[in-house]
Structures are given as C-alpha cells and as structure tokens.
Amino acid sequence: MSSVWLYFANGLFVEAKSFGAKGTSIGEVVFNTSLSGYQEIITDPSYAGQFITFTMPEIGNVGVNSEDYESSKAHCKGVIVRNYQSRYSNFRAEESLDELLKKYNILGITDIDTRYLTKMLRDEGAMEMVASTEISDKNELKKILDSSATIAEINYIDEVGTKDIYTHKQGKYDAVNFCYTTPKIDKKIIAYDFGIKRNILNELVTAGLEVEVVPANTPDSYVVDKFNSGEIGGVFLSNGPGDPLVLAEQKEIVKGLIEAKIPMFGICLGHQMLSIAHGFDTFKLKFGHHGGNHPVQDSSGKVEITAQNHNYNVPDNIREVSKVTHTNLFDNTIEGLEYNCGNILSVQHHPEASPGPHESAYIFKKFANKVKN
C-alpha cells in the first residue's frame, strides 16, 4: 500500500495507507457506527461529498456484490477504516471493496486510528478534509482545503439524482431464495429522486405501490395533473445529500405539492424539505447521526432500533403545524412527523435499511394506506 496524507479543517495532519483509487479529494468527514453493511453505506447517494469513517475496525471482509448496491454507483468522497481486509470471504461476493472504490474513483484510507478520529469528530463536529496520495506537503494541502467550497455550498442532488423518468416495480430482497420479489401493485405514486436509495423503492413496491421516479427538478404541475386525473395517489420525497437549505427550487416544488393537498411521505432529506416548505428551516447537528444502531421512540412509547444518516434536523417549533411521532433517544431530536393536514408524514431515520430488525417497515404500509384510501 502507498501513502496518503490527510489535512483536516482543525489543522490535524496525518499520514496513512491508501487503497482504492489514487488522487486528491476534498469533502466533509463523518463517522458511521454500523457493524455491517459497508457496501450499502458506500453506495448510498446521501454520502455524496463526504468521507465515511467506519467505527467498525475490520472493513472489506465480505467483499461486494452487484445485488447490494443502493444506487448505480458509489458517491462518497472516500472511506476511512482502521484495517482494510483485501482477502474477502462470502459466497455472494463478486469483487473486493478495493476494486469497487477504484471503479468509481474513490479514495480508501487505512492504517489510521479511527477511534481517535471518531472522538475528534464527536467533540469538535463534522469537518472538511482534504486527502491526497499525490501531495504530502501540509501547507499545500491547507491551501487546497481553504480555497475549496464546503458541502453546505454545493447542490449534490444534481450529481446523484436521475435525469430521466423511470418506473420501479421490484420489491424487497428475499433472503431465503436470494432474489428480489415482484409484489402485487394496488396504486401508483411519484417519487422525487434527490438521491434515492434502491431499497426505499423496493419497500414502497412491497407495500403495493408502483413507483414512477422523477428528477428532482420536475415541476409540481406535472405531478398535480397526474394526481387530479387519478393516475397517481401520492408523492414520495427521497433521501439525498448535502444541506437542504441549498435546494431553493425543490422548496418551491414541495410547497406546490402541499398546496395541492396530495398525500406525501418523506424520508431523511425529504423529511427536511417538507419542514422547510412549511416555513421551518432545518439546522445542522454537531456531528450528525450515522449508523445502524440508533434508538428511536414512537408516540406510543415503543422503541425501534433504526438506521440513520443525516447531518441536518428539523426544528422543535415544527410542532406548530405537526405532531411529533418519533423521537431520537440519543439527543431527543425529532425523528418523525405527521402534519396537521392529515395527509403528510415523514421520518428522519431510514425505515428501509433494516439494521438487523425490520421493525420500522410499517411506516411504508402506513403511507400506502393513505394513498390507497
């Protein structure tokens, strides 16, 4: 392995070992506490613009395969791991993580103290970083970082979202027969692609909904016409990367959909866009929530173990127009809402991700019932 040099916004400068692609990359560093599912995490479009620090020390041991991609490619800036395992062992594996990263020109960084980095990010917050296999001079790396745009200034959904309309009819993965299902469809919806995960689409279909996926800049009039004609019964707003306050065009689109009284469901970025469109701007968390082991309590008192990936959150005063349905037990931030209009619901966590349990999947059925009824 060759060397890679890292310069962080707080002035930390370290040397580590490189795998995956070579080059120089700039992005925001976050940490993820999931114990498994690194391929799904790396191919989640919501990580566009970010370096993912894995707290799980051994990464790469099960390889990667074509069925477990959450999108068409990997979108993150890089991955940071304590120990990369080049020799993988899994009967479903088709190639190594190193090969996946090279394919999509993504840096892999290993032989580094990820425990220290995680504690630093926890204490100081998520921060920008530049990593390079080409440049070893600290001052030069600092100049590059200082002159680069931050993640809050870049509209990443233009990068990761679809440019063409397409229909998704595939259901969730059958772990017994090792194939994707084809459920019975009862109603059609439209999904706005801000960086949508494939498994979200699978869960929507499993709930009985055919999904027409449209680009993030699709006019609300296109959707309203389909709703008024009876062709569709609702709208889904997807997850995605970056700061939601950058998305001025999408804010106006969602406002138009709200005014049309269309049943809607949002996850992650979609959840945030609904808040912003209602007039309640999001705020940035210190280091965000990223992992597969986060406890969330619903309004009945039941606790679900959820998967999470977000740096931004909706404000407490959103209660003026909605009822809080889910609360994060780590920091009491809002995780789920039902709006007072009665036809809009949203969650901040990822009910499709199934971080072991599948106890959050009921949310898709709840939305499907609103659409069908």
RAHU-V623418 format. One record per helix or strand. SS is the DSSP state (alpha for helix, beta for strand). FROM is the first residue (numbers start at 1). LEN is the number of residues. If there is no record, write none. Layout:
# RAHU-V623418
ss-><SS;SS>
from-><FROM;FROM>
len-><LEN;LEN>
This chain:
# RAHU-V623418
ss-><beta;beta;beta;alpha;alpha;beta;beta;beta;alpha;beta;beta;beta;alpha;beta;alpha;beta;alpha;alpha;alpha;beta;beta;beta;beta;alpha;beta;alpha;beta;alpha;alpha;beta;alpha;beta;beta;alpha;beta;beta;beta;beta;alpha>
from-><3;13;24;38;45;50;58;64;66;78;83;95;97;107;114;127;138;151;157;166;173;179;187;198;209;220;235;244;248;264;269;283;303;316;322;334;344;350;362>
len-><6;9;9;5;3;5;2;1;3;3;2;1;7;4;11;6;9;3;4;3;2;2;7;9;7;9;3;3;12;4;9;16;11;5;7;6;4;1;11>
